[in-house]
Amino acid sequence: MPQGAESVPPAPVDLSLLRTFLAVHRTGSFTAAAPLLGLSQPTVTTQIRSLERRLGRQLFDRRPRGVTPTPFADELALQVADPIDTL
């Protein structure tokens, strides 16, 4: 670490963003995930974009008919599914 640089721990990720991420990952669609979450499709899209910005990584490849998770998204889903599902 450069001299004078401070280590700043990352801010926690909002659990609602992770719930939205898991719903999209499981359904393969922002549109299909929205009613499961009680949200509109634009809100789901906004939340996924927010999570992608927060993580600095793309989570889904957008397709005309749904989305395909990136390898990073698949790994993230494996890490967060059990803890999020138990909440």
PDB file of N, CA, C and O in Angstrom:
ATOM      1  N   MET A   1       0.854  -1.173   0.000  1.00  0.00           N
ATOM      2  CA  MET A   1       0.000   0.000   0.000  1.00  0.00           C
ATOM      3  C   MET A   1       0.898   1.233   0.000  1.00  0.00           C
ATOM      4  O   MET A   1       1.861   1.281   0.765  1.00  0.00           O
ATOM      5  N   PRO A   2       0.612   2.231  -0.835  1.00  0.00           N
ATOM      6  CA  PRO A   2       1.435   3.431  -0.875  1.00  0.00           C
ATOM      7  C   PRO A   2       1.430   4.140   0.474  1.00  0.00           C
ATOM      8  O   PRO A   2       0.445   4.107   1.212  1.00  0.00           O
ATOM      9  N   GLN A   3       2.569   4.788   0.779  1.00  0.00           N
ATOM     10  CA  GLN A   3       2.660   5.514   2.034  1.00  0.00           C
ATOM     11  C   GLN A   3       1.586   6.588   2.096  1.00  0.00           C
ATOM     12  O   GLN A   3       1.359   7.311   1.125  1.00  0.00           O
ATOM     13  N   GLY A   4       0.933   6.685   3.236  1.00  0.00           N
ATOM     14  CA  GLY A   4      -0.115   7.674   3.416  1.00  0.00           C
ATOM     15  C   GLY A   4      -1.489   7.207   2.979  1.00  0.00           C
ATOM     16  O   GLY A   4      -2.491   7.851   3.287  1.00  0.00           O
ATOM     17  N   ALA A   5      -1.548   6.089   2.260  1.00  0.00           N
ATOM     18  CA  ALA A   5      -2.853   5.568   1.841  1.00  0.00           C
ATOM     19  C   ALA A   5      -3.480   4.830   3.013  1.00  0.00           C
ATOM     20  O   ALA A   5      -2.808   4.070   3.711  1.00  0.00           O
ATOM     21  N   GLU A   6      -4.732   5.052   3.218  1.00  0.00           N
ATOM     22  CA  GLU A   6      -5.446   4.384   4.297  1.00  0.00           C
ATOM     23  C   GLU A   6      -6.274   3.251   3.727  1.00  0.00           C
ATOM     24  O   GLU A   6      -6.845   3.352   2.641  1.00  0.00           O
ATOM     25  N   SER A   7      -6.322   2.178   4.484  1.00  0.00           N
ATOM     26  CA  SER A   7      -7.165   1.054   4.086  1.00  0.00           C
ATOM     27  C   SER A   7      -8.584   1.350   4.538  1.00  0.00           C
ATOM     28  O   SER A   7      -8.850   1.511   5.729  1.00  0.00           O
ATOM     29  N   VAL A   8      -9.473   1.419   3.592  1.00  0.00           N
ATOM     30  CA  VAL A   8     -10.872   1.692   3.902  1.00  0.00           C
ATOM     31  C   VAL A   8     -11.663   0.430   3.607  1.00  0.00           C
ATOM     32  O   VAL A   8     -11.714  -0.016   2.461  1.00  0.00           O
ATOM     33  N   PRO A   9     -12.280  -0.149   4.629  1.00  0.00           N
ATOM     34  CA  PRO A   9     -13.059  -1.349   4.359  1.00  0.00           C
ATOM     35  C   PRO A   9     -14.245  -1.021   3.467  1.00  0.00           C
ATOM     36  O   PRO A   9     -14.809   0.070   3.557  1.00  0.00           O
ATOM     37  N   PRO A  10     -14.628  -1.959   2.604  1.00  0.00           N
ATOM     38  CA  PRO A  10     -15.770  -1.702   1.731  1.00  0.00           C
ATOM     39  C   PRO A  10     -17.054  -1.553   2.540  1.00  0.00           C
ATOM     40  O   PRO A  10     -17.244  -2.208   3.564  1.00  0.00           O
ATOM     41  N   ALA A  11     -17.917  -0.686   2.060  1.00  0.00           N
ATOM     42  CA  ALA A  11     -19.215  -0.515   2.712  1.00  0.00           C
ATOM     43  C   ALA A  11     -20.042  -1.771   2.498  1.00  0.00           C
ATOM     44  O   ALA A  11     -19.944  -2.406   1.448  1.00  0.00           O
ATOM     45  N   PRO A  12     -20.849  -2.134   3.474  1.00  0.00           N
ATOM     46  CA  PRO A  12     -21.677  -3.329   3.304  1.00  0.00           C
ATOM     47  C   PRO A  12     -22.671  -3.156   2.159  1.00  0.00           C
ATOM     48  O   PRO A  12     -23.140  -2.054   1.876  1.00  0.00           O
ATOM     49  N   VAL A  13     -22.971  -4.258   1.521  1.00  0.00           N
ATOM     50  CA  VAL A  13     -23.943  -4.255   0.431  1.00  0.00           C
ATOM     51  C   VAL A  13     -25.335  -4.409   1.033  1.00  0.00           C
ATOM     52  O   VAL A  13     -25.544  -5.242   1.915  1.00  0.00           O
ATOM     53  N   ASP A  14     -26.267  -3.622   0.568  1.00  0.00           N
ATOM     54  CA  ASP A  14     -27.654  -3.681   1.021  1.00  0.00           C
ATOM     55  C   ASP A  14     -28.226  -5.069   0.729  1.00  0.00           C
ATOM     56  O   ASP A  14     -28.124  -5.560  -0.395  1.00  0.00           O
ATOM     57  N   LEU A  15     -28.820  -5.694   1.732  1.00  0.00           N
ATOM     58  CA  LEU A  15     -29.376  -7.037   1.559  1.00  0.00           C
ATOM     59  C   LEU A  15     -30.460  -7.089   0.491  1.00  0.00           C
ATOM     60  O   LEU A  15     -30.618  -8.109  -0.178  1.00  0.00           O
ATOM     61  N   SER A  16     -31.207  -6.001   0.325  1.00  0.00           N
ATOM     62  CA  SER A  16     -32.255  -6.009  -0.703  1.00  0.00           C
ATOM     63  C   SER A  16     -31.644  -6.140  -2.098  1.00  0.00           C
ATOM     64  O   SER A  16     -32.250  -6.737  -2.988  1.00  0.00           O
ATOM     65  N   LEU A  17     -30.452  -5.587  -2.289  1.00  0.00           N
ATOM     66  CA  LEU A  17     -29.783  -5.732  -3.588  1.00  0.00           C
ATOM     67  C   LEU A  17     -29.381  -7.183  -3.823  1.00  0.00           C
ATOM     68  O   LEU A  17     -29.483  -7.684  -4.943  1.00  0.00           O
ATOM     69  N   LEU A  18     -28.929  -7.854  -2.781  1.00  0.00           N
ATOM     70  CA  LEU A  18     -28.557  -9.262  -2.920  1.00  0.00           C
ATOM     71  C   LEU A  18     -29.783 -10.138  -3.155  1.00  0.00           C
ATOM     72  O   LEU A  18     -29.716 -11.102  -3.918  1.00  0.00           O
ATOM     73  N   ARG A  19     -30.897  -9.816  -2.511  1.00  0.00           N
ATOM     74  CA  ARG A  19     -32.142 -10.568  -2.765  1.00  0.00           C
ATOM     75  C   ARG A  19     -32.576 -10.397  -4.218  1.00  0.00           C
ATOM     76  O   ARG A  19     -32.981 -11.356  -4.875  1.00  0.00           O
ATOM     77  N   THR A  20     -32.487  -9.174  -4.703  1.00  0.00           N
ATOM     78  CA  THR A  20     -32.837  -8.914  -6.102  1.00  0.00           C
ATOM     79  C   THR A  20     -31.895  -9.669  -7.025  1.00  0.00           C
ATOM     80  O   THR A  20     -32.334 -10.293  -7.991  1.00  0.00           O
ATOM     81  N   PHE A  21     -30.606  -9.615  -6.734  1.00  0.00           N
ATOM     82  CA  PHE A  21     -29.626 -10.347  -7.534  1.00  0.00           C
ATOM     83  C   PHE A  21     -29.967 -11.836  -7.595  1.00  0.00           C
ATOM     84  O   PHE A  21     -29.966 -12.427  -8.674  1.00  0.00           O
ATOM     85  N   LEU A  22     -30.256 -12.440  -6.451  1.00  0.00           N
ATOM     86  CA  LEU A  22     -30.563 -13.879  -6.437  1.00  0.00           C
ATOM     87  C   LEU A  22     -31.823 -14.195  -7.231  1.00  0.00           C
ATOM     88  O   LEU A  22     -31.871 -15.206  -7.932  1.00  0.00           O
ATOM     89  N   ALA A  23     -32.835 -13.353  -7.134  1.00  0.00           N
ATOM     90  CA  ALA A  23     -34.071 -13.590  -7.891  1.00  0.00           C
ATOM     91  C   ALA A  23     -33.805 -13.530  -9.390  1.00  0.00           C
ATOM     92  O   ALA A  23     -34.318 -14.358 -10.143  1.00  0.00           O
ATOM     93  N   VAL A  24     -33.018 -12.571  -9.825  1.00  0.00           N
ATOM     94  CA  VAL A  24     -32.683 -12.470 -11.251  1.00  0.00           C
ATOM     95  C   VAL A  24     -31.819 -13.656 -11.662  1.00  0.00           C
ATOM     96  O   VAL A  24     -32.033 -14.242 -12.724  1.00  0.00           O
ATOM     97  N   HIS A  25     -30.860 -14.009 -10.842  1.00  0.00           N
ATOM     98  CA  HIS A  25     -29.985 -15.144 -11.152  1.00  0.00           C
ATOM     99  C   HIS A  25     -30.809 -16.424 -11.305  1.00  0.00           C
ATOM    100  O   HIS A  25     -30.567 -17.219 -12.213  1.00  0.00           O
ATOM    101  N   ARG A  26     -31.770 -16.615 -10.426  1.00  0.00           N
ATOM    102  CA  ARG A  26     -32.575 -17.841 -10.442  1.00  0.00           C
ATOM    103  C   ARG A  26     -33.594 -17.874 -11.574  1.00  0.00           C
ATOM    104  O   ARG A  26     -33.869 -18.939 -12.127  1.00  0.00           O
ATOM    105  N   THR A  27     -34.156 -16.723 -11.923  1.00  0.00           N
ATOM    106  CA  THR A  27     -35.191 -16.694 -12.964  1.00  0.00           C
ATOM    107  C   THR A  27     -34.629 -16.432 -14.352  1.00  0.00           C
ATOM    108  O   THR A  27     -35.262 -16.778 -15.350  1.00  0.00           O
ATOM    109  N   GLY A  28     -33.451 -15.828 -14.431  1.00  0.00           N
ATOM    110  CA  GLY A  28     -32.861 -15.502 -15.719  1.00  0.00           C
ATOM    111  C   GLY A  28     -33.515 -14.320 -16.398  1.00  0.00           C
ATOM    112  O   GLY A  28     -33.384 -14.136 -17.609  1.00  0.00           O
ATOM    113  N   SER A  29     -34.229 -13.508 -15.607  1.00  0.00           N
ATOM    114  CA  SER A  29     -34.960 -12.395 -16.208  1.00  0.00           C
ATOM    115  C   SER A  29     -35.259 -11.324 -15.164  1.00  0.00           C
ATOM    116  O   SER A  29     -35.694 -11.630 -14.054  1.00  0.00           O
ATOM    117  N   PHE A  30     -35.024 -10.074 -15.527  1.00  0.00           N
ATOM    118  CA  PHE A  30     -35.422  -8.971 -14.655  1.00  0.00           C
ATOM    119  C   PHE A  30     -36.943  -8.941 -14.533  1.00  0.00           C
ATOM    120  O   PHE A  30     -37.487  -8.710 -13.453  1.00  0.00           O
ATOM    121  N   THR A  31     -37.617  -9.177 -15.654  1.00  0.00           N
ATOM    122  CA  THR A  31     -39.080  -9.131 -15.686  1.00  0.00           C
ATOM    123  C   THR A  31     -39.691 -10.230 -14.827  1.00  0.00           C
ATOM    124  O   THR A  31     -40.649  -9.979 -14.095  1.00  0.00           O
ATOM    125  N   ALA A  32     -39.154 -11.440 -14.904  1.00  0.00           N
ATOM    126  CA  ALA A  32     -39.689 -12.554 -14.109  1.00  0.00           C
ATOM    127  C   ALA A  32     -39.387 -12.379 -12.624  1.00  0.00           C
ATOM    128  O   ALA A  32     -40.179 -12.794 -11.777  1.00  0.00           O
ATOM    129  N   ALA A  33     -38.260 -11.775 -12.306  1.00  0.00           N
ATOM    130  CA  ALA A  33     -37.893 -11.576 -10.905  1.00  0.00           C
ATOM    131  C   ALA A  33     -38.758 -10.518 -10.229  1.00  0.00           C
ATOM    132  O   ALA A  33     -39.033 -10.614  -9.033  1.00  0.00           O
ATOM    133  N   ALA A  34     -39.185  -9.517 -10.980  1.00  0.00           N
ATOM    134  CA  ALA A  34     -39.903  -8.377 -10.401  1.00  0.00           C
ATOM    135  C   ALA A  34     -41.122  -8.781  -9.569  1.00  0.00           C
ATOM    136  O   ALA A  34     -41.204  -8.372  -8.411  1.00  0.00           O
ATOM    137  N   PRO A  35     -42.078  -9.566 -10.096  1.00  0.00           N
ATOM    138  CA  PRO A  35     -43.246  -9.891  -9.277  1.00  0.00           C
ATOM    139  C   PRO A  35     -42.910 -10.774  -8.071  1.00  0.00           C
ATOM    140  O   PRO A  35     -43.599 -10.715  -7.052  1.00  0.00           O
ATOM    141  N   LEU A  36     -41.878 -11.577  -8.177  1.00  0.00           N
ATOM    142  CA  LEU A  36     -41.467 -12.400  -7.036  1.00  0.00           C
ATOM    143  C   LEU A  36     -40.996 -11.537  -5.873  1.00  0.00           C
ATOM    144  O   LEU A  36     -41.116 -11.913  -4.707  1.00  0.00           O
ATOM    145  N   LEU A  37     -40.461 -10.376  -6.219  1.00  0.00           N
ATOM    146  CA  LEU A  37     -39.927  -9.454  -5.220  1.00  0.00           C
ATOM    147  C   LEU A  37     -40.917  -8.366  -4.832  1.00  0.00           C
ATOM    148  O   LEU A  37     -40.670  -7.604  -3.897  1.00  0.00           O
ATOM    149  N   GLY A  38     -42.037  -8.289  -5.545  1.00  0.00           N
ATOM    150  CA  GLY A  38     -42.995  -7.215  -5.307  1.00  0.00           C
ATOM    151  C   GLY A  38     -42.481  -5.877  -5.801  1.00  0.00           C
ATOM    152  O   GLY A  38     -42.806  -4.830  -5.239  1.00  0.00           O
ATOM    153  N   LEU A  39     -41.672  -5.915  -6.860  1.00  0.00           N
ATOM    154  CA  LEU A  39     -41.076  -4.708  -7.421  1.00  0.00           C
ATOM    155  C   LEU A  39     -41.449  -4.572  -8.887  1.00  0.00           C
ATOM    156  O   LEU A  39     -41.921  -5.524  -9.510  1.00  0.00           O
ATOM    157  N   SER A  40     -41.236  -3.385  -9.432  1.00  0.00           N
ATOM    158  CA  SER A  40     -41.405  -3.192 -10.869  1.00  0.00           C
ATOM    159  C   SER A  40     -40.126  -3.630 -11.573  1.00  0.00           C
ATOM    160  O   SER A  40     -39.062  -3.695 -10.957  1.00  0.00           O
ATOM    161  N   GLN A  41     -40.234  -3.930 -12.861  1.00  0.00           N
ATOM    162  CA  GLN A  41     -39.055  -4.317 -13.636  1.00  0.00           C
ATOM    163  C   GLN A  41     -38.013  -3.197 -13.663  1.00  0.00           C
ATOM    164  O   GLN A  41     -36.823  -3.481 -13.529  1.00  0.00           O
ATOM    165  N   PRO A  42     -38.420  -1.923 -13.833  1.00  0.00           N
ATOM    166  CA  PRO A  42     -37.400  -0.862 -13.802  1.00  0.00           C
ATOM    167  C   PRO A  42     -36.661  -0.778 -12.458  1.00  0.00           C
ATOM    168  O   PRO A  42     -35.473  -0.458 -12.423  1.00  0.00           O
ATOM    169  N   THR A  43     -37.358  -1.064 -11.361  1.00  0.00           N
ATOM    170  CA  THR A  43     -36.702  -1.055 -10.054  1.00  0.00           C
ATOM    171  C   THR A  43     -35.683  -2.178  -9.952  1.00  0.00           C
ATOM    172  O   THR A  43     -34.594  -1.984  -9.414  1.00  0.00           O
ATOM    173  N   VAL A  44     -36.033  -3.354 -10.468  1.00  0.00           N
ATOM    174  CA  VAL A  44     -35.091  -4.479 -10.478  1.00  0.00           C
ATOM    175  C   VAL A  44     -33.849  -4.098 -11.286  1.00  0.00           C
ATOM    176  O   VAL A  44     -32.723  -4.334 -10.849  1.00  0.00           O
ATOM    177  N   THR A  45     -34.058  -3.515 -12.453  1.00  0.00           N
ATOM    178  CA  THR A  45     -32.941  -3.093 -13.296  1.00  0.00           C
ATOM    179  C   THR A  45     -32.053  -2.093 -12.561  1.00  0.00           C
ATOM    180  O   THR A  45     -30.828  -2.209 -12.592  1.00  0.00           O
ATOM    181  N   THR A  46     -32.659  -1.125 -11.909  1.00  0.00           N
ATOM    182  CA  THR A  46     -31.909  -0.117 -11.161  1.00  0.00           C
ATOM    183  C   THR A  46     -31.111  -0.757 -10.030  1.00  0.00           C
ATOM    184  O   THR A  46     -29.957  -0.395  -9.799  1.00  0.00           O
ATOM    185  N   GLN A  47     -31.718  -1.700  -9.333  1.00  0.00           N
ATOM    186  CA  GLN A  47     -31.019  -2.349  -8.224  1.00  0.00           C
ATOM    187  C   GLN A  47     -29.833  -3.182  -8.712  1.00  0.00           C
ATOM    188  O   GLN A  47     -28.775  -3.186  -8.083  1.00  0.00           O
ATOM    189  N   ILE A  48     -30.009  -3.885  -9.827  1.00  0.00           N
ATOM    190  CA  ILE A  48     -28.900  -4.678 -10.366  1.00  0.00           C
ATOM    191  C   ILE A  48     -27.769  -3.754 -10.817  1.00  0.00           C
ATOM    192  O   ILE A  48     -26.598  -4.039 -10.564  1.00  0.00           O
ATOM    193  N   ARG A  49     -28.107  -2.667 -11.474  1.00  0.00           N
ATOM    194  CA  ARG A  49     -27.067  -1.704 -11.881  1.00  0.00           C
ATOM    195  C   ARG A  49     -26.337  -1.138 -10.669  1.00  0.00           C
ATOM    196  O   ARG A  49     -25.119  -0.959 -10.699  1.00  0.00           O
ATOM    197  N   SER A  50     -27.079  -0.860  -9.611  1.00  0.00           N
ATOM    198  CA  SER A  50     -26.478  -0.345  -8.385  1.00  0.00           C
ATOM    199  C   SER A  50     -25.509  -1.362  -7.784  1.00  0.00           C
ATOM    200  O   SER A  50     -24.412  -1.002  -7.358  1.00  0.00           O
ATOM    201  N   LEU A  51     -25.911  -2.619  -7.752  1.00  0.00           N
ATOM    202  CA  LEU A  51     -25.041  -3.663  -7.218  1.00  0.00           C
ATOM    203  C   LEU A  51     -23.801  -3.841  -8.095  1.00  0.00           C
ATOM    204  O   LEU A  51     -22.695  -4.017  -7.584  1.00  0.00           O
ATOM    205  N   GLU A  52     -23.988  -3.797  -9.404  1.00  0.00           N
ATOM    206  CA  GLU A  52     -22.844  -3.906 -10.316  1.00  0.00           C
ATOM    207  C   GLU A  52     -21.853  -2.762 -10.089  1.00  0.00           C
ATOM    208  O   GLU A  52     -20.642  -2.982 -10.076  1.00  0.00           O
ATOM    209  N   ARG A  53     -22.359  -1.556  -9.913  1.00  0.00           N
ATOM    210  CA  ARG A  53     -21.477  -0.411  -9.636  1.00  0.00           C
ATOM    211  C   ARG A  53     -20.757  -0.609  -8.305  1.00  0.00           C
ATOM    212  O   ARG A  53     -19.558  -0.356  -8.193  1.00  0.00           O
ATOM    213  N   ARG A  54     -21.489  -1.055  -7.319  1.00  0.00           N
ATOM    214  CA  ARG A  54     -20.913  -1.261  -5.980  1.00  0.00           C
ATOM    215  C   ARG A  54     -19.793  -2.297  -6.019  1.00  0.00           C
ATOM    216  O   ARG A  54     -18.756  -2.122  -5.378  1.00  0.00           O
ATOM    217  N   LEU A  55     -20.003  -3.378  -6.774  1.00  0.00           N
ATOM    218  CA  LEU A  55     -19.022  -4.456  -6.848  1.00  0.00           C
ATOM    219  C   LEU A  55     -17.937  -4.200  -7.890  1.00  0.00           C
ATOM    220  O   LEU A  55     -16.877  -4.826  -7.863  1.00  0.00           O
ATOM    221  N   GLY A  56     -18.214  -3.273  -8.807  1.00  0.00           N
ATOM    222  CA  GLY A  56     -17.262  -2.994  -9.877  1.00  0.00           C
ATOM    223  C   GLY A  56     -17.167  -4.113 -10.896  1.00  0.00           C
ATOM    224  O   GLY A  56     -16.140  -4.267 -11.558  1.00  0.00           O
ATOM    225  N   ARG A  57     -18.221  -4.887 -11.027  1.00  0.00           N
ATOM    226  CA  ARG A  57     -18.241  -6.040 -11.938  1.00  0.00           C
ATOM    227  C   ARG A  57     -19.613  -6.149 -12.588  1.00  0.00           C
ATOM    228  O   ARG A  57     -20.629  -5.821 -11.975  1.00  0.00           O
ATOM    229  N   GLN A  58     -19.632  -6.609 -13.828  1.00  0.00           N
ATOM    230  CA  GLN A  58     -20.895  -6.903 -14.503  1.00  0.00           C
ATOM    231  C   GLN A  58     -21.386  -8.256 -13.995  1.00  0.00           C
ATOM    232  O   GLN A  58     -20.615  -9.211 -13.900  1.00  0.00           O
ATOM    233  N   LEU A  59     -22.668  -8.327 -13.672  1.00  0.00           N
ATOM    234  CA  LEU A  59     -23.244  -9.564 -13.149  1.00  0.00           C
ATOM    235  C   LEU A  59     -23.975 -10.370 -14.207  1.00  0.00           C
ATOM    236  O   LEU A  59     -24.018 -11.598 -14.141  1.00  0.00           O
ATOM    237  N   PHE A  60     -24.550  -9.681 -15.181  1.00  0.00           N
ATOM    238  CA  PHE A  60     -25.353 -10.361 -16.190  1.00  0.00           C
ATOM    239  C   PHE A  60     -25.045  -9.824 -17.575  1.00  0.00           C
ATOM    240  O   PHE A  60     -24.809  -8.630 -17.760  1.00  0.00           O
ATOM    241  N   ASP A  61     -25.051 -10.733 -18.546  1.00  0.00           N
ATOM    242  CA  ASP A  61     -25.031 -10.342 -19.947  1.00  0.00           C
ATOM    243  C   ASP A  61     -26.481 -10.164 -20.358  1.00  0.00           C
ATOM    244  O   ASP A  61     -27.278 -11.099 -20.279  1.00  0.00           O
ATOM    245  N   ARG A  62     -26.815  -8.968 -20.795  1.00  0.00           N
ATOM    246  CA  ARG A  62     -28.197  -8.675 -21.189  1.00  0.00           C
ATOM    247  C   ARG A  62     -28.458  -9.235 -22.580  1.00  0.00           C
ATOM    248  O   ARG A  62     -27.661  -9.040 -23.497  1.00  0.00           O
ATOM    249  N   ARG A  63     -29.573  -9.928 -22.729  1.00  0.00           N
ATOM    250  CA  ARG A  63     -30.003 -10.528 -23.995  1.00  0.00           C
ATOM    251  C   ARG A  63     -31.403 -10.000 -24.317  1.00  0.00           C
ATOM    252  O   ARG A  63     -32.088  -9.488 -23.432  1.00  0.00           O
ATOM    253  N   PRO A  64     -31.833 -10.120 -25.578  1.00  0.00           N
ATOM    254  CA  PRO A  64     -33.192  -9.673 -25.905  1.00  0.00           C
ATOM    255  C   PRO A  64     -34.267 -10.402 -25.085  1.00  0.00           C
ATOM    256  O   PRO A  64     -35.313  -9.829 -24.778  1.00  0.00           O
ATOM    257  N   ARG A  65     -34.008 -11.639 -24.741  1.00  0.00           N
ATOM    258  CA  ARG A  65     -34.965 -12.433 -23.954  1.00  0.00           C
ATOM    259  C   ARG A  65     -34.319 -12.907 -22.660  1.00  0.00           C
ATOM    260  O   ARG A  65     -33.963 -14.079 -22.533  1.00  0.00           O
ATOM    261  N   GLY A  66     -34.167 -12.009 -21.709  1.00  0.00           N
ATOM    262  CA  GLY A  66     -33.611 -12.392 -20.426  1.00  0.00           C
ATOM    263  C   GLY A  66     -32.140 -12.050 -20.299  1.00  0.00           C
ATOM    264  O   GLY A  66     -31.580 -11.304 -21.102  1.00  0.00           O
ATOM    265  N   VAL A  67     -31.532 -12.613 -19.271  1.00  0.00           N
ATOM    266  CA  VAL A  67     -30.132 -12.340 -18.977  1.00  0.00           C
ATOM    267  C   VAL A  67     -29.398 -13.649 -18.716  1.00  0.00           C
ATOM    268  O   VAL A  67     -29.995 -14.655 -18.333  1.00  0.00           O
ATOM    269  N   THR A  68     -28.095 -13.608 -18.931  1.00  0.00           N
ATOM    270  CA  THR A  68     -27.237 -14.749 -18.644  1.00  0.00           C
ATOM    271  C   THR A  68     -26.234 -14.311 -17.589  1.00  0.00           C
ATOM    272  O   THR A  68     -25.549 -13.305 -17.774  1.00  0.00           O
ATOM    273  N   PRO A  69     -26.135 -15.043 -16.486  1.00  0.00           N
ATOM    274  CA  PRO A  69     -25.177 -14.641 -15.460  1.00  0.00           C
ATOM    275  C   PRO A  69     -23.737 -14.796 -15.938  1.00  0.00           C
ATOM    276  O   PRO A  69     -23.409 -15.727 -16.674  1.00  0.00           O
ATOM    277  N   THR A  70     -22.898 -13.883 -15.512  1.00  0.00           N
ATOM    278  CA  THR A  70     -21.469 -13.991 -15.779  1.00  0.00           C
ATOM    279  C   THR A  70     -20.884 -15.034 -14.821  1.00  0.00           C
ATOM    280  O   THR A  70     -21.527 -15.393 -13.835  1.00  0.00           O
ATOM    281  N   PRO A  71     -19.683 -15.519 -15.099  1.00  0.00           N
ATOM    282  CA  PRO A  71     -19.046 -16.435 -14.144  1.00  0.00           C
ATOM    283  C   PRO A  71     -18.933 -15.820 -12.740  1.00  0.00           C
ATOM    284  O   PRO A  71     -19.091 -16.520 -11.740  1.00  0.00           O
ATOM    285  N   PHE A  72     -18.661 -14.515 -12.670  1.00  0.00           N
ATOM    286  CA  PHE A  72     -18.608 -13.844 -11.371  1.00  0.00           C
ATOM    287  C   PHE A  72     -19.959 -13.931 -10.661  1.00  0.00           C
ATOM    288  O   PHE A  72     -20.010 -14.169  -9.454  1.00  0.00           O
ATOM    289  N   ALA A  73     -21.052 -13.739 -11.401  1.00  0.00           N
ATOM    290  CA  ALA A  73     -22.388 -13.818 -10.810  1.00  0.00           C
ATOM    291  C   ALA A  73     -22.681 -15.221 -10.303  1.00  0.00           C
ATOM    292  O   ALA A  73     -23.276 -15.385  -9.238  1.00  0.00           O
ATOM    293  N   ASP A  74     -22.269 -16.230 -11.053  1.00  0.00           N
ATOM    294  CA  ASP A  74     -22.476 -17.608 -10.601  1.00  0.00           C
ATOM    295  C   ASP A  74     -21.749 -17.860  -9.282  1.00  0.00           C
ATOM    296  O   ASP A  74     -22.298 -18.493  -8.380  1.00  0.00           O
ATOM    297  N   GLU A  75     -20.534 -17.373  -9.172  1.00  0.00           N
ATOM    298  CA  GLU A  75     -19.764 -17.538  -7.935  1.00  0.00           C
ATOM    299  C   GLU A  75     -20.401 -16.761  -6.789  1.00  0.00           C
ATOM    300  O   GLU A  75     -20.502 -17.268  -5.672  1.00  0.00           O
ATOM    301  N   LEU A  76     -20.830 -15.540  -7.063  1.00  0.00           N
ATOM    302  CA  LEU A  76     -21.485 -14.731  -6.041  1.00  0.00           C
ATOM    303  C   LEU A  76     -22.753 -15.416  -5.548  1.00  0.00           C
ATOM    304  O   LEU A  76     -23.016 -15.443  -4.346  1.00  0.00           O
ATOM    305  N   ALA A  77     -23.535 -15.966  -6.459  1.00  0.00           N
ATOM    306  CA  ALA A  77     -24.768 -16.656  -6.073  1.00  0.00           C
ATOM    307  C   ALA A  77     -24.468 -17.824  -5.137  1.00  0.00           C
ATOM    308  O   ALA A  77     -25.190 -18.041  -4.164  1.00  0.00           O
ATOM    309  N   LEU A  78     -23.419 -18.566  -5.423  1.00  0.00           N
ATOM    310  CA  LEU A  78     -23.037 -19.683  -4.548  1.00  0.00           C
ATOM    311  C   LEU A  78     -22.674 -19.192  -3.148  1.00  0.00           C
ATOM    312  O   LEU A  78     -22.967 -19.857  -2.154  1.00  0.00           O
ATOM    313  N   GLN A  79     -22.045 -18.043  -3.078  1.00  0.00           N
ATOM    314  CA  GLN A  79     -21.596 -17.518  -1.787  1.00  0.00           C
ATOM    315  C   GLN A  79     -22.713 -16.905  -0.956  1.00  0.00           C
ATOM    316  O   GLN A  79     -22.685 -16.988   0.272  1.00  0.00           O
ATOM    317  N   VAL A  80     -23.695 -16.293  -1.606  1.00  0.00           N
ATOM    318  CA  VAL A  80     -24.704 -15.551  -0.837  1.00  0.00           C
ATOM    319  C   VAL A  80     -26.059 -16.245  -0.725  1.00  0.00           C
ATOM    320  O   VAL A  80     -26.884 -15.834   0.091  1.00  0.00           O
ATOM    321  N   ALA A  81     -26.309 -17.276  -1.512  1.00  0.00           N
ATOM    322  CA  ALA A  81     -27.645 -17.883  -1.536  1.00  0.00           C
ATOM    323  C   ALA A  81     -28.079 -18.398  -0.166  1.00  0.00           C
ATOM    324  O   ALA A  81     -29.154 -18.033   0.310  1.00  0.00           O
ATOM    325  N   ASP A  82     -27.279 -19.227   0.470  1.00  0.00           N
ATOM    326  CA  ASP A  82     -27.688 -19.791   1.763  1.00  0.00           C
ATOM    327  C   ASP A  82     -27.907 -18.719   2.829  1.00  0.00           C
ATOM    328  O   ASP A  82     -28.944 -18.728   3.492  1.00  0.00           O
ATOM    329  N   PRO A  83     -26.961 -17.797   3.012  1.00  0.00           N
ATOM    330  CA  PRO A  83     -27.204 -16.766   4.029  1.00  0.00           C
ATOM    331  C   PRO A  83     -28.435 -15.903   3.737  1.00  0.00           C
ATOM    332  O   PRO A  83     -29.195 -15.586   4.652  1.00  0.00           O
ATOM    333  N   ILE A  84     -28.634 -15.526   2.493  1.00  0.00           N
ATOM    334  CA  ILE A  84     -29.783 -14.678   2.154  1.00  0.00           C
ATOM    335  C   ILE A  84     -31.084 -15.463   2.309  1.00  0.00           C
ATOM    336  O   ILE A  84     -32.076 -14.929   2.805  1.00  0.00           O
ATOM    337  N   ASP A  85     -31.083 -16.716   1.890  1.00  0.00           N
ATOM    338  CA  ASP A  85     -32.300 -17.531   1.987  1.00  0.00           C
ATOM    339  C   ASP A  85     -32.724 -17.780   3.430  1.00  0.00           C
ATOM    340  O   ASP A  85     -33.906 -18.007   3.688  1.00  0.00           O
ATOM    341  N   THR A  86     -31.791 -17.744   4.370  1.00  0.00           N
ATOM    342  CA  THR A  86     -32.147 -17.988   5.767  1.00  0.00           C
ATOM    343  C   THR A  86     -32.665 -16.741   6.474  1.00  0.00           C
ATOM    344  O   THR A  86     -33.190 -16.836   7.584  1.00  0.00           O
ATOM    345  N   LEU A  87     -32.527 -15.584   5.853  1.00  0.00           N
ATOM    346  CA  LEU A  87     -33.026 -14.341   6.478  1.00  0.00           C
ATOM    347  C   LEU A  87     -34.516 -14.203   6.325  1.00  0.00           C
ATOM    348  O   LEU A  87     -35.096 -13.222   6.790  1.00  0.00           O
TER     349      LEU A  87
END
